[in-house]
Amino acid sequence: MILPRLIALACIAALSWPASGTADEQVVAGLSQNRISITANFDGTEILIFGAVKRDAPAPDGPPLEVVITVEGPDEAVAVRRKARWAAIWLNRDSVEIDSAPSFYAVSTSGPLRAALSNTEDLRHAITIKRAIRSVGAPPGIDDPKSFTEALIRIREAVGLYQLNEGTVRITEETLFETRVALPANLVEGNYEVRVFLTRGGRIANSFKTAIFVQKVGLERFLFTLAHEQPLLYGLLSIAIAILAGWAASAAFRQFKS
């Protein structure tokens, strides 16, 4: 498995140019797959992200090389609600609309995140999970809007939609690197942006960007399109299937009794 990867990296290094940066070190990267199809039995998948550092001279002295990789799903607006107890009933009391939050976000690093990335670079490139979420303001009367963002992060971390994977990027001789990122079953369709950052001493030396396309196919695509483009027909079809299923169950039960 190592030889094909090295050949692929050599081809990438020869034919590709990094997305940004003018440092002596340049990063090139590849993916095990750049297209994911969501079928009826899709239960998640795993992608391999690998790459190499291209240099014209030996690795520089000083802070060690670190690699930070992010995978970001399509952004969406999210309403986060806080419940409050009234008598014996829990009711939605406060609500904050978060303007833009990734539907999926994973951060993988070669070491502790705070050692690999400074706050300034995080602010500039929006790398950590909390920086990737944008909430402009909160309605009057909300004293702690940050708690709503923290709640969203906590909820999505619990179901694998937000991930912080420290120390999962393996670096070999400060040249080759690789990591694996698990994608859950409940992915949203669209382009998933993959960013690779080389850092030294917390500062970004170079970066690379690519994408993964996620799309529903087969029966999943048909039902999704029907529900969104022809909701009336979708509703009638659902009712017809429910009636047919009920009739079939009733007929089978009568046959069993006789």
C-alpha positions in Angstrom: 0.0 0.0 0.0 2.9 2.4 0.7 4.4 2.2 -2.8 1.2 3.3 -4.7 0.9 6.2 -2.3 4.5 7.3 -2.9 3.9 7.1 -6.7 0.8 9.1 -6.3 2.6 11.7 -4.2 5.4 11.9 -6.7 2.9 12.6 -9.5 1.1 15.2 -7.4 4.3 16.9 -6.5 5.4 17.0 -10.2 2.1 18.2 -11.6 0.4 20.3 -8.9 1.1 23.7 -7.3 0.0 24.6 -3.8 -3.1 26.7 -3.2 -1.3 29.4 -1.3 1.9 30.4 0.3 5.4 31.3 -0.9 7.5 29.5 1.8 10.4 27.2 1.0 8.2 24.3 2.0 5.2 23.5 -0.2 2.5 20.9 0.5 0.8 18.7 -2.0 -2.0 16.3 -1.0 -4.4 13.7 -2.3 -7.5 11.8 -1.2 -8.5 8.1 -1.3 -11.7 9.3 -2.9 -13.1 12.6 -4.0 -16.7 11.5 -4.6 -19.0 9.9 -2.1 -22.4 8.4 -3.1 -25.1 8.1 -0.5 -27.2 5.1 -1.2 -30.1 3.5 0.8 -27.8 1.4 2.9 -25.1 4.1 3.3 -23.8 3.9 7.0 -20.8 6.3 6.8 -17.4 6.0 5.3 -13.8 6.8 5.9 -11.4 8.9 3.8 -7.7 8.7 3.7 -5.9 12.1 3.3 -2.2 11.9 2.4 0.4 14.2 1.2 4.0 15.3 1.0 6.1 18.4 1.7 8.1 19.5 -1.3 11.4 21.2 -0.7 14.4 22.4 -2.7 16.7 22.1 0.4 16.8 20.1 3.6 14.1 20.8 6.2 14.8 24.1 8.1 16.0 24.2 11.6 13.8 25.4 14.4 10.3 24.4 15.5 9.2 21.0 14.2 6.8 20.6 11.3 3.1 20.2 12.2 0.2 19.4 10.0 -3.4 20.5 10.5 -6.1 19.2 8.3 -9.8 20.3 8.2 -12.8 18.8 6.4 -15.7 21.1 6.1 -19.2 20.3 4.9 -21.7 22.8 3.4 -22.7 25.7 5.6 -26.2 26.1 6.9 -28.2 28.4 9.1 -29.2 26.8 12.4 -31.8 27.8 15.0 -30.6 26.8 18.5 -33.3 26.7 21.2 -33.0 26.6 25.0 -35.7 24.8 27.0 -37.0 26.0 30.3 -39.3 24.3 32.8 -42.7 25.8 33.3 -44.7 23.9 36.0 -44.1 20.2 35.0 -43.5 20.9 31.3 -40.3 21.7 29.4 -40.9 24.4 26.8 -38.7 26.2 24.3 -37.9 29.6 25.9 -34.9 31.3 24.1 -33.8 30.9 20.5 -30.7 32.1 18.7 -30.3 31.9 14.9 -26.7 31.0 14.0 -26.0 32.5 10.6 -23.6 29.9 9.3 -22.4 26.6 10.7 -20.8 23.7 8.8 -23.0 20.7 8.5 -19.9 18.6 9.2 -16.5 19.8 10.5 -13.4 17.7 11.4 -10.0 19.0 12.5 -7.1 16.6 12.5 -3.6 17.5 13.8 -0.2 15.9 14.1 0.1 17.1 17.7 -1.7 19.2 20.3 -3.8 21.8 18.4 -2.5 24.7 20.5 1.1 23.8 19.9 0.5 23.5 16.1 -1.6 26.6 15.6 -1.5 30.1 17.1 -4.6 32.1 18.0 -3.7 34.6 15.3 -3.5 32.1 12.5 -6.7 30.4 13.8 -8.5 33.8 13.6 -7.1 34.5 10.2 -8.0 31.2 8.6 -11.0 30.0 10.8 -9.5 26.6 11.4 -10.9 25.5 14.8 -14.5 24.4 15.2 -15.6 27.5 17.1 -14.0 29.8 14.4 -15.8 28.0 11.6 -19.2 28.9 13.1 -20.4 32.4 12.4 -23.0 34.0 14.5 -23.4 37.8 13.9 -25.7 38.6 16.8 -28.4 37.5 19.2 -31.9 38.8 19.8 -32.4 41.4 22.6 -32.7 39.8 26.0 -30.2 36.9 25.3 -27.5 37.5 27.9 -25.2 34.6 26.9 -25.3 34.0 23.1 -22.0 32.1 23.2 -23.7 29.3 25.2 -26.0 28.6 22.2 -22.9 28.1 19.9 -21.3 25.9 22.5 -24.5 23.9 22.7 -24.5 23.4 19.0 -20.9 22.2 19.0 -21.6 19.8 21.9 -24.7 18.3 20.2 -22.9 17.8 16.9 -19.8 16.4 18.6 -22.0 13.8 20.2 -23.2 12.4 16.9 -19.8 12.7 15.1 -20.6 15.7 12.9 -18.0 17.8 14.7 -14.6 16.2 15.4 -11.3 17.3 16.9 -8.8 14.5 16.3 -5.5 15.6 17.9 -2.4 13.6 17.2 -4.0 11.5 14.4 -1.9 12.9 11.5 1.2 10.7 11.1 4.3 12.5 9.8 7.2 10.5 8.4 10.6 12.1 8.4 9.0 15.6 8.2 8.1 14.8 4.6 5.2 12.4 4.2 1.9 12.6 6.2 -1.4 10.8 6.3 -4.6 10.6 8.4 -8.0 9.1 8.2 -11.3 11.0 8.8 -14.6 9.2 9.6 -17.6 10.5 7.8 -21.0 9.6 9.5 -24.1 8.3 7.8 -26.1 11.6 8.1 -24.1 13.6 5.7 -25.5 16.6 3.8 -25.2 16.7 0.1 -22.6 19.1 -1.4 -19.0 20.0 -1.6 -16.8 19.1 1.4 -13.7 21.3 1.4 -10.5 19.8 2.6 -7.7 22.1 3.7 -4.1 21.1 4.7 -1.9 23.5 6.6 1.8 23.1 7.3 2.8 25.0 10.4 6.0 25.7 12.3 6.0 27.3 15.7 2.2 27.9 15.4 2.6 29.9 12.2 1.2 28.6 8.8 4.0 28.1 6.3 1.9 26.7 3.4 -1.5 25.4 2.6 -3.3 23.2 0.1 -7.0 22.9 -0.7 -9.2 20.3 -2.5 -12.7 19.0 -2.2 -14.9 15.9 -1.9 -18.3 15.8 -3.6 -21.1 14.1 -1.7 -24.4 13.2 -3.5 -27.4 11.0 -3.0 -27.9 8.3 -5.7 -30.4 5.7 -6.6 -33.6 5.4 -4.6 -32.3 8.0 -2.1 -31.9 10.5 -4.9 -35.3 9.8 -6.3 -37.1 10.2 -3.0 -35.1 13.3 -2.1 -35.9 15.0 -5.4 -39.5 14.0 -5.3 -40.0 15.3 -1.7 -38.4 18.7 -2.5 -39.6 19.3 -6.1 -43.0 17.6 -6.1 -44.2 17.5 -2.4 -47.9 16.9 -3.3 -47.0 13.8 -5.4 -44.7 12.6 -2.7 -47.4 13.0 0.0 -50.0 11.1 -2.2 -47.5 8.4 -2.9 -46.7 8.0 0.8 -50.4 7.7 1.7 -50.9 5.1 -1.1 -48.0 3.0 0.2 -49.3 3.2 3.8 -52.8 2.1 2.7 -51.4 -0.7 0.6 -49.1 -1.9 3.5 -52.1 -1.8 5.9 -54.3 -3.8 3.5 -51.5 -6.3 2.9 -50.9 -6.8 6.7 -54.7 -7.2 7.3 -55.0 -9.7 4.5 -52.0 -11.7 5.8 -53.5 -11.7 9.3 -56.9 -13.0 8.1 -55.2 -15.7 6.1 -53.2 -16.7 9.2 -56.4 -16.9 11.4 -58.2 -19.1 8.8 
